[in-house]
Amino acid sequence: MKRSLIILSLLLVIITLFTACGKATTTTTPATTTPAVTTPAIKTGGTLRIVYPYSPATIPGWPGDTLNPQKLWTCWVVFEGLVKLDTQGKPLQWLATDWTFGANNAYIDMNLRKDVKFHDGTQFTAESVVTHVNQLFTDKDSTTTYWDRIEKTGDYSFRLYIKTFRNDFWNGLGGWNMMFTSDTQLKEKGLDYVKDHPVGTGPFIYKSFEKDVSMVFTKNPNYWQPGKPYLDEIDFITVKESLTQQAKMEANEGDVLTLVADGKILKDMTDKGLSVITVTGSSNFIMFDTANEGQPTNDPKVRQAIEYSINKAEMATVLGEGYMKPNNQIPFTGNPAFNPNLGTREYKPAKAKELLAEAGYPNGLTLHMISDVSGQDTAVMFQNYFKAVGITLELEMVDNAKLWNYLFTGWKGMISTGYSMGTSYPSFLQTYFPPFAPFDTSVKLPQEILDKCAAAMVEVDPVKFKQLSDEISQWVWDNDFFVPTVGVAMGYILRPEVKDSDFLLTFYDFTGWSPEKTWLNR
């Protein structure tokens, strides 16, 4: 997981694993006068109302449930991990207090806090970690792909043996799937029970869930950080439609609005004096079905024609309100994964027609595109651009649940989406696409690229790693394997009363925040 956007059409969700690069910025409307700055005293109590777009499919009770990516909303609220990752992806102490690697990184020894309890009153110990990790092994969870085994070395210490040490090691150990549920519940009642009964060590306790309506969490009175949390309750309110989200914030029916990728809303909220925190690092792009033979878009010339037909600059202007920019690759300028040597395919309808003719479609063709309903405006712009070069675009607009069904089970044609991009291109490909990812099942990367990704992820020399990364991104561009369109800033919108939440400012993962120290100045 990494700090940046996620599937914009979903979550974005996803998956896991999500990284960001780029710097977060906070925008507020300047006051006409500048009063003396005073630091308000922390106030306790109150309910934080978080308006969010994607509801979990079921009760998010098992942190290792890969099929329920919207479990992200319980991360750091109900469930906690061994470490948090700072903005550079380096580990910070959390449930683990210290650690030491063995020779050649063959294993890692970790010591745990001794004052942590689960919400059911049982103690968090090394047995909790071992039970959890062994369940991930049983589930063949991708987090454990390069791990060998785990064993207790004491009541509050364990050793994790590593088959292959990779330069994204901490992303796995600090990720969503490595947040802990009560090992007592898991052993005595089983995984199916745990999936419906969230019991973690976090600052808030699960109270209720109604799909597509709300999730409610109440204060954990026995939290291991003395005096925290400050809030009495956190209510997640599901609102799928973006204009309704905005209306709720304007009517003071929400304190935080999450995962906003709509430039107009970001600008409107800024103009109305709300705090807008944005992070760049996500790209919208078109993803193709490359796993099935016979698709017209299997021909790179057709994919290139699609890219030449899109007026990216116009899209960024019309849709972005200053929060989008044209993109020729998924990582942003300034991201270590950015390849400055790649070319660009500017808007050239005549070139698009020429390529279609060379591919055997002088009279045009019909293509199918799936898009989340939240991307309606983008999809319609695609439809108009494609029509101008002879491509008839059949649009299938779906809700988030249906989109995820396609991503997990496969699709034909194209999907318009957006993913986060971290600082590692090889890690990005391994995070989101088969054979490692359980979704995007209609995308098939060639073996030569998979081999380059594998080699890059064990490379310790940064110069050699960058060389391998650039070779991979060059191949993606040469073949137009994905068609990037615009880079997007994702935002969190906060009412001025929300204090010390750390949304998008402190942690590597875009979902990372500090619910235990968040408070309301009202």
KEVO-284287 format. One record per residue (C-alpha): x negated, y negated, z. Coordinates in steps of 0.5 Angstrom, whole numbers, plus 500, padded with zeros to 3 digits. Example, Ala and Ser with C-alpha at 12.3 -4.5 7.8 and 13.67 -1.06 7.14 Angstrom:
BEGIN
{c1=475	c2=509	c3=516} $
{c1=473	c2=502	c3=514} $
# end
This chain:
BEGIN
{c1=500	c2=500	c3=500} $
{c1=497	c2=493	c3=499} $
{c1=499	c2=486	c3=500} $
{c1=503	c2=484	c3=494} $
{c1=509	c2=485	c3=490} $
{c1=512	c2=491	c3=489} $
{c1=517	c2=494	c3=484} $
{c1=520	c2=488	c3=483} $
{c1=526	c2=491	c3=480} $
{c1=526	c2=495	c3=486} $
{c1=522	c2=494	c3=492} $
{c1=520	c2=494	c3=491} $
{c1=519	c2=497	c3=493} $
{c1=515	c2=503	c3=493} $
{c1=512	c2=506	c3=494} $
{c1=508	c2=506	c3=498} $
{c1=502	c2=504	c3=497} $
{c1=502	c2=498	c3=495} $
{c1=497	c2=493	c3=494} $
{c1=496	c2=485	c3=493} $
{c1=491	c2=481	c3=491} $
{c1=492	c2=473	c3=491} $
{c1=493	c2=468	c3=496} $
{c1=499	c2=467	c3=500} $
{c1=501	c2=460	c3=500} $
{c1=507	c2=456	c3=504} $
{c1=511	c2=451	c3=501} $
{c1=515	c2=446	c3=506} $
{c1=518	c2=439	c3=504} $
{c1=514	c2=434	c3=507} $
{c1=517	c2=429	c3=512} $
{c1=517	c2=422	c3=511} $
{c1=514	c2=421	c3=517} $
{c1=508	c2=425	c3=521} $
{c1=510	c2=425	c3=528} $
{c1=505	c2=428	c3=533} $
{c1=504	c2=435	c3=533} $
{c1=506	c2=439	c3=539} $
{c1=506	c2=447	c3=540} $
{c1=512	c2=449	c3=542} $
{c1=513	c2=454	c3=548} $
{c1=515	c2=461	c3=546} $
{c1=522	c2=462	c3=547} $
{c1=525	c2=469	c3=549} $
{c1=531	c2=472	c3=546} $
{c1=536	c2=471	c3=540} $
{c1=537	c2=475	c3=534} $
{c1=533	c2=475	c3=528} $
{c1=537	c2=476	c3=522} $
{c1=533	c2=478	c3=516} $
{c1=537	c2=478	c3=509} $
{c1=534	c2=484	c3=505} $
{c1=536	c2=486	c3=498} $
{c1=535	c2=494	c3=498} $
{c1=538	c2=499	c3=503} $
{c1=535	c2=505	c3=505} $
{c1=539	c2=511	c3=502} $
{c1=539	c2=515	c3=508} $
{c1=537	c2=513	c3=515} $
{c1=530	c2=512	c3=515} $
{c1=528	c2=517	c3=521} $
{c1=522	c2=520	c3=518} $
{c1=516	c2=516	c3=516} $
{c1=513	c2=521	c3=511} $
{c1=520	c2=521	c3=507} $
{c1=517	c2=519	c3=500} $
{c1=524	c2=520	c3=497} $
{c1=526	c2=514	c3=502} $
{c1=521	c2=509	c3=500} $
{c1=526	c2=503	c3=503} $
{c1=524	c2=506	c3=510} $
{c1=519	c2=500	c3=509} $
{c1=524	c2=496	c3=513} $
{c1=523	c2=500	c3=519} $
{c1=515	c2=500	c3=519} $
{c1=512	c2=496	c3=525} $
{c1=519	c2=495	c3=527} $
{c1=521	c2=502	c3=530} $
{c1=514	c2=506	c3=527} $
{c1=507	c2=504	c3=528} $
{c1=501	c2=507	c3=525} $
{c1=493	c2=508	c3=528} $
{c1=491	c2=501	c3=525} $
{c1=494	c2=495	c3=521} $
{c1=490	c2=493	c3=515} $
{c1=487	c2=485	c3=515} $
{c1=488	c2=481	c3=508} $
{c1=481	c2=484	c3=506} $
{c1=484	c2=491	c3=507} $
{c1=479	c2=492	c3=513} $
{c1=482	c2=496	c3=519} $
{c1=485	c2=493	c3=525} $
{c1=486	c2=496	c3=532} $
{c1=493	c2=498	c3=533} $
{c1=495	c2=505	c3=536} $
{c1=487	c2=507	c3=535} $
{c1=482	c2=503	c3=539} $
{c1=476	c2=505	c3=536} $
{c1=473	c2=510	c3=531} $
{c1=467	c2=513	c3=528} $
{c1=465	c2=517	c3=522} $
{c1=461	c2=523	c3=521} $
{c1=455	c2=524	c3=517} $
{c1=456	c2=523	c3=510} $
{c1=464	c2=521	c3=512} $
{c1=465	c2=528	c3=513} $
{c1=470	c2=527	c3=518} $
{c1=472	c2=521	c3=522} $
{c1=473	c2=521	c3=530} $
{c1=479	c2=517	c3=533} $
{c1=481	c2=515	c3=540} $
{c1=488	c2=513	c3=542} $
{c1=491	c2=508	c3=547} $
{c1=493	c2=511	c3=553} $
{c1=499	c2=507	c3=555} $
{c1=504	c2=508	c3=549} $
{c1=510	c2=511	c3=549} $
{c1=516	c2=513	c3=544} $
{c1=523	c2=511	c3=545} $
{c1=525	c2=517	c3=548} $
{c1=520	c2=516	c3=554} $
{c1=515	c2=521	c3=551} $
{c1=508	c2=520	c3=551} $
{c1=504	c2=518	c3=545} $
{c1=498	c2=523	c3=545} $
{c1=493	c2=526	c3=540} $
{c1=498	c2=532	c3=540} $
{c1=503	c2=527	c3=536} $
{c1=498	c2=525	c3=531} $
{c1=496	c2=532	c3=530} $
{c1=503	c2=534	c3=529} $
{c1=505	c2=529	c3=524} $
{c1=499	c2=530	c3=520} $
{c1=500	c2=537	c3=520} $
{c1=507	c2=536	c3=517} $
{c1=504	c2=532	c3=512} $
{c1=500	c2=538	c3=510} $
{c1=506	c2=542	c3=510} $
{c1=510	c2=537	c3=505} $
{c1=504	c2=537	c3=501} $
{c1=504	c2=529	c3=502} $
{c1=500	c2=525	c3=497} $
{c1=497	c2=522	c3=503} $
{c1=493	c2=528	c3=505} $
{c1=490	c2=530	c3=498} $
{c1=483	c2=529	c3=500} $
{c1=484	c2=531	c3=507} $
{c1=482	c2=538	c3=510} $
{c1=484	c2=539	c3=517} $
{c1=486	c2=535	c3=523} $
{c1=484	c2=537	c3=530} $
{c1=485	c2=535	c3=537} $
{c1=478	c2=533	c3=541} $
{c1=482	c2=531	c3=547} $
{c1=488	c2=529	c3=550} $
{c1=487	c2=522	c3=547} $
{c1=482	c2=523	c3=541} $
{c1=482	c2=527	c3=535} $
{c1=478	c2=529	c3=529} $
{c1=480	c2=528	c3=522} $
{c1=476	c2=532	c3=517} $
{c1=475	c2=529	c3=510} $
{c1=474	c2=533	c3=503} $
{c1=473	c2=528	c3=499} $
{c1=471	c2=521	c3=502} $
{c1=474	c2=515	c3=497} $
{c1=474	c2=508	c3=497} $
{c1=481	c2=507	c3=499} $
{c1=481	c2=511	c3=505} $
{c1=484	c2=506	c3=510} $
{c1=490	c2=505	c3=505} $
{c1=492	c2=512	c3=507} $
{c1=490	c2=512	c3=514} $
{c1=494	c2=505	c3=515} $
{c1=500	c2=507	c3=510} $
{c1=507	c2=508	c3=511} $
{c1=507	c2=515	c3=512} $
{c1=502	c2=515	c3=517} $
{c1=506	c2=512	c3=522} $
{c1=509	c2=516	c3=528} $
{c1=515	c2=519	c3=530} $
{c1=516	c2=523	c3=537} $
{c1=512	c2=530	c3=536} $
{c1=517	c2=532	c3=541} $
{c1=523	c2=531	c3=537} $
{c1=519	c2=534	c3=531} $
{c1=517	c2=540	c3=534} $
{c1=524	c2=541	c3=538} $
{c1=529	c2=539	c3=534} $
{c1=526	c2=540	c3=527} $
{c1=525	c2=535	c3=521} $
{c1=532	c2=535	c3=518} $
{c1=534	c2=532	c3=525} $
{c1=528	c2=527	c3=525} $
{c1=530	c2=524	c3=519} $
{c1=537	c2=522	c3=522} $
{c1=534	c2=519	c3=528} $
{c1=528	c2=514	c3=528} $
{c1=524	c2=515	c3=534} $
{c1=518	c2=511	c3=534} $
{c1=513	c2=507	c3=539} $
{c1=515	c2=500	c3=536} $
{c1=517	c2=494	c3=539} $
{c1=524	c2=495	c3=537} $
{c1=529	c2=501	c3=538} $
{c1=534	c2=504	c3=532} $
{c1=541	c2=502	c3=534} $
{c1=545	c2=503	c3=528} $
{c1=545	c2=504	c3=520} $
{c1=551	c2=503	c3=515} $
{c1=548	c2=504	c3=508} $
{c1=548	c2=497	c3=503} $
{c1=551	c2=493	c3=509} $
{c1=546	c2=493	c3=515} $
{c1=541	c2=496	c3=520} $
{c1=540	c2=494	c3=527} $
{c1=535	c2=494	c3=532} $
{c1=534	c2=492	c3=539} $
{c1=529	c2=490	c3=544} $
{c1=524	c2=496	c3=547} $
{c1=524	c2=494	c3=554} $
{c1=518	c2=499	c3=555} $
{c1=513	c2=497	c3=549} $
{c1=506	c2=498	c3=550} $
{c1=504	c2=490	c3=549} $
{c1=506	c2=487	c3=556} $
{c1=511	c2=481	c3=555} $
{c1=513	c2=483	c3=548} $
{c1=517	c2=483	c3=544} $
{c1=520	c2=476	c3=545} $
{c1=527	c2=477	c3=541} $
{c1=533	c2=481	c3=543} $
{c1=535	c2=484	c3=537} $
{c1=533	c2=484	c3=529} $
{c1=539	c2=485	c3=524} $
{c1=537	c2=487	c3=517} $
{c1=543	c2=485	c3=513} $
{c1=544	c2=488	c3=506} $
{c1=545	c2=483	c3=500} $
{c1=544	c2=485	c3=493} $
{c1=546	c2=479	c3=489} $
{c1=540	c2=474	c3=489} $
{c1=545	c2=468	c3=489} $
{c1=549	c2=471	c3=495} $
{c1=542	c2=471	c3=498} $
{c1=541	c2=464	c3=497} $
{c1=548	c2=462	c3=499} $
{c1=547	c2=466	c3=506} $
{c1=541	c2=462	c3=507} $
{c1=544	c2=455	c3=506} $
{c1=550	c2=457	c3=510} $
{c1=545	c2=459	c3=516} $
{c1=547	c2=466	c3=516} $
{c1=540	c2=469	c3=515} $
{c1=533	c2=467	c3=518} $
{c1=529	c2=470	c3=513} $
{c1=530	c2=472	c3=506} $
{c1=525	c2=478	c3=503} $
{c1=522	c2=480	c3=497} $
{c1=524	c2=474	c3=493} $
{c1=522	c2=474	c3=486} $
{c1=527	c2=469	c3=483} $
{c1=523	c2=462	c3=481} $
{c1=529	c2=458	c3=481} $
{c1=531	c2=460	c3=488} $
{c1=524	c2=459	c3=491} $
{c1=524	c2=452	c3=488} $
{c1=531	c2=451	c3=491} $
{c1=529	c2=453	c3=498} $
{c1=523	c2=449	c3=498} $
{c1=527	c2=443	c3=496} $
{c1=532	c2=444	c3=501} $
{c1=526	c2=444	c3=507} $
{c1=526	c2=452	c3=508} $
{c1=519	c2=455	c3=509} $
{c1=517	c2=459	c3=503} $
{c1=511	c2=463	c3=503} $
{c1=509	c2=466	c3=497} $
{c1=504	c2=471	c3=494} $
{c1=501	c2=473	c3=487} $
{c1=499	c2=480	c3=485} $
{c1=505	c2=483	c3=482} $
{c1=506	c2=483	c3=474} $
{c1=513	c2=484	c3=470} $
{c1=511	c2=489	c3=465} $
{c1=515	c2=494	c3=460} $
{c1=513	c2=502	c3=462} $
{c1=514	c2=507	c3=457} $
{c1=516	c2=514	c3=456} $
{c1=510	c2=517	c3=454} $
{c1=511	c2=524	c3=457} $
{c1=516	c2=526	c3=452} $
{c1=514	c2=527	c3=444} $
{c1=518	c2=524	c3=439} $
{c1=519	c2=517	c3=442} $
{c1=518	c2=511	c3=437} $
{c1=514	c2=508	c3=443} $
{c1=509	c2=513	c3=443} $
{c1=506	c2=510	c3=437} $
{c1=501	c2=504	c3=440} $
{c1=503	c2=500	c3=434} $
{c1=510	c2=500	c3=436} $
{c1=508	c2=498	c3=443} $
{c1=503	c2=492	c3=440} $
{c1=509	c2=490	c3=436} $
{c1=513	c2=489	c3=442} $
{c1=508	c2=485	c3=446} $
{c1=507	c2=480	c3=440} $
{c1=515	c2=479	c3=439} $
{c1=515	c2=477	c3=447} $
{c1=514	c2=469	c3=448} $
{c1=511	c2=470	c3=455} $
{c1=510	c2=463	c3=456} $
{c1=517	c2=461	c3=455} $
{c1=519	c2=467	c3=459} $
{c1=515	c2=464	c3=465} $
{c1=518	c2=457	c3=464} $
{c1=525	c2=459	c3=463} $
{c1=525	c2=464	c3=469} $
{c1=519	c2=462	c3=473} $
{c1=520	c2=454	c3=476} $
{c1=513	c2=454	c3=477} $
{c1=512	c2=461	c3=480} $
{c1=511	c2=465	c3=474} $
{c1=505	c2=465	c3=469} $
{c1=504	c2=469	c3=462} $
{c1=500	c2=475	c3=463} $
{c1=496	c2=480	c3=459} $
{c1=494	c2=485	c3=464} $
{c1=497	c2=487	c3=471} $
{c1=492	c2=484	c3=475} $
{c1=491	c2=476	c3=476} $
{c1=485	c2=472	c3=475} $
{c1=481	c2=472	c3=481} $
{c1=483	c2=479	c3=483} $
{c1=477	c2=484	c3=483} $
{c1=481	c2=488	c3=478} $
{c1=482	c2=483	c3=473} $
{c1=478	c2=484	c3=467} $
{c1=476	c2=478	c3=463} $
{c1=473	c2=481	c3=457} $
{c1=480	c2=483	c3=455} $
{c1=484	c2=480	c3=449} $
{c1=491	c2=477	c3=449} $
{c1=497	c2=478	c3=444} $
{c1=500	c2=472	c3=444} $
{c1=507	c2=471	c3=441} $
{c1=507	c2=472	c3=434} $
{c1=513	c2=475	c3=431} $
{c1=510	c2=476	c3=424} $
{c1=505	c2=480	c3=427} $
{c1=510	c2=484	c3=430} $
{c1=514	c2=485	c3=424} $
{c1=507	c2=487	c3=420} $
{c1=506	c2=493	c3=426} $
{c1=513	c2=495	c3=425} $
{c1=512	c2=496	c3=418} $
{c1=505	c2=500	c3=419} $
{c1=508	c2=504	c3=424} $
{c1=514	c2=507	c3=419} $
{c1=519	c2=502	c3=421} $
{c1=520	c2=496	c3=415} $
{c1=527	c2=496	c3=417} $
{c1=526	c2=495	c3=424} $
{c1=529	c2=501	c3=429} $
{c1=533	c2=501	c3=435} $
{c1=530	c2=502	c3=442} $
{c1=533	c2=503	c3=449} $
{c1=531	c2=500	c3=455} $
{c1=533	c2=501	c3=463} $
{c1=533	c2=495	c3=467} $
{c1=535	c2=493	c3=475} $
{c1=541	c2=489	c3=475} $
{c1=537	c2=484	c3=478} $
{c1=533	c2=483	c3=472} $
{c1=539	c2=481	c3=467} $
{c1=536	c2=475	c3=465} $
{c1=529	c2=478	c3=463} $
{c1=533	c2=484	c3=459} $
{c1=537	c2=479	c3=455} $
{c1=531	c2=475	c3=453} $
{c1=527	c2=481	c3=451} $
{c1=534	c2=483	c3=447} $
{c1=533	c2=476	c3=443} $
{c1=526	c2=477	c3=442} $
{c1=526	c2=484	c3=439} $
{c1=532	c2=482	c3=435} $
{c1=528	c2=477	c3=431} $
{c1=523	c2=482	c3=429} $
{c1=528	c2=487	c3=427} $
{c1=528	c2=491	c3=434} $
{c1=535	c2=493	c3=436} $
{c1=535	c2=493	c3=444} $
{c1=540	c2=498	c3=447} $
{c1=540	c2=495	c3=455} $
{c1=542	c2=500	c3=460} $
{c1=543	c2=495	c3=467} $
{c1=543	c2=500	c3=473} $
{c1=543	c2=499	c3=481} $
{c1=537	c2=500	c3=485} $
{c1=539	c2=507	c3=487} $
{c1=540	c2=509	c3=479} $
{c1=533	c2=506	c3=477} $
{c1=530	c2=510	c3=483} $
{c1=533	c2=516	c3=480} $
{c1=530	c2=515	c3=473} $
{c1=523	c2=514	c3=476} $
{c1=524	c2=520	c3=480} $
{c1=527	c2=525	c3=475} $
{c1=525	c2=522	c3=468} $
{c1=528	c2=517	c3=463} $
{c1=527	c2=516	c3=455} $
{c1=525	c2=510	c3=452} $
{c1=523	c2=504	c3=456} $
{c1=524	c2=501	c3=463} $
{c1=523	c2=494	c3=465} $
{c1=520	c2=493	c3=472} $
{c1=514	c2=490	c3=476} $
{c1=509	c2=493	c3=481} $
{c1=504	c2=490	c3=486} $
{c1=497	c2=490	c3=484} $
{c1=491	c2=491	c3=489} $
{c1=484	c2=490	c3=488} $
{c1=483	c2=497	c3=485} $
{c1=485	c2=498	c3=478} $
{c1=484	c2=506	c3=479} $
{c1=487	c2=506	c3=485} $
{c1=493	c2=503	c3=482} $
{c1=494	c2=508	c3=477} $
{c1=493	c2=513	c3=482} $
{c1=498	c2=510	c3=486} $
{c1=504	c2=509	c3=482} $
{c1=503	c2=515	c3=476} $
{c1=503	c2=522	c3=476} $
{c1=500	c2=527	c3=477} $
{c1=499	c2=524	c3=484} $
{c1=505	c2=519	c3=485} $
{c1=512	c2=523	c3=485} $
{c1=515	c2=518	c3=481} $
{c1=514	c2=515	c3=474} $
{c1=515	c2=522	c3=472} $
{c1=516	c2=520	c3=465} $
{c1=509	c2=517	c3=464} $
{c1=503	c2=521	c3=462} $
{c1=496	c2=518	c3=463} $
{c1=491	c2=522	c3=458} $
{c1=486	c2=526	c3=462} $
{c1=480	c2=522	c3=460} $
{c1=483	c2=516	c3=464} $
{c1=485	c2=521	c3=470} $
{c1=478	c2=523	c3=470} $
{c1=475	c2=516	c3=470} $
{c1=480	c2=514	c3=476} $
{c1=477	c2=520	c3=480} $
{c1=470	c2=518	c3=478} $
{c1=471	c2=511	c3=480} $
{c1=475	c2=512	c3=487} $
{c1=468	c2=516	c3=490} $
{c1=463	c2=511	c3=487} $
{c1=460	c2=507	c3=492} $
{c1=456	c2=502	c3=488} $
{c1=460	c2=496	c3=487} $
{c1=457	c2=495	c3=480} $
{c1=458	c2=502	c3=477} $
{c1=465	c2=502	c3=480} $
{c1=467	c2=495	c3=477} $
{c1=464	c2=498	c3=470} $
{c1=469	c2=504	c3=471} $
{c1=475	c2=500	c3=473} $
{c1=474	c2=495	c3=467} $
{c1=473	c2=501	c3=462} $
{c1=480	c2=504	c3=464} $
{c1=483	c2=497	c3=464} $
{c1=480	c2=496	c3=457} $
{c1=483	c2=503	c3=455} $
{c1=490	c2=501	c3=457} $
{c1=490	c2=494	c3=453} $
{c1=487	c2=497	c3=447} $
{c1=493	c2=502	c3=447} $
{c1=498	c2=497	c3=450} $
{c1=500	c2=503	c3=455} $
{c1=504	c2=498	c3=459} $
{c1=506	c2=491	c3=456} $
{c1=505	c2=486	c3=461} $
{c1=509	c2=480	c3=461} $
{c1=509	c2=475	c3=466} $
{c1=505	c2=475	c3=473} $
{c1=510	c2=473	c3=479} $
{c1=510	c2=470	c3=485} $
{c1=514	c2=474	c3=491} $
{c1=516	c2=470	c3=496} $
{c1=519	c2=470	c3=503} $
{c1=524	c2=465	c3=505} $
{c1=524	c2=463	c3=513} $
{c1=528	c2=458	c3=517} $
{c1=524	c2=453	c3=521} $
{c1=526	c2=456	c3=527} $
{c1=522	c2=463	c3=525} $
{c1=515	c2=463	c3=529} $
{c1=509	c2=467	c3=528} $
{c1=512	c2=473	c3=524} $
{c1=506	c2=473	c3=520} $
{c1=510	c2=475	c3=513} $
{c1=505	c2=475	c3=507} $
{c1=499	c2=471	c3=511} $
{c1=496	c2=476	c3=516} $
{c1=496	c2=483	c3=513} $
{c1=494	c2=487	c3=507} $
{c1=501	c2=490	c3=506} $
{c1=506	c2=486	c3=503} $
{c1=511	c2=489	c3=508} $
{c1=506	c2=488	c3=514} $
{c1=509	c2=483	c3=519} $
{c1=509	c2=482	c3=527} $
{c1=516	c2=483	c3=529} $
{c1=513	c2=484	c3=536} $
{c1=511	c2=477	c3=537} $
{c1=516	c2=473	c3=532} $
{c1=520	c2=469	c3=536} $
{c1=526	c2=464	c3=535} $
{c1=525	c2=456	c3=537} $
{c1=533	c2=455	c3=538} $
# end
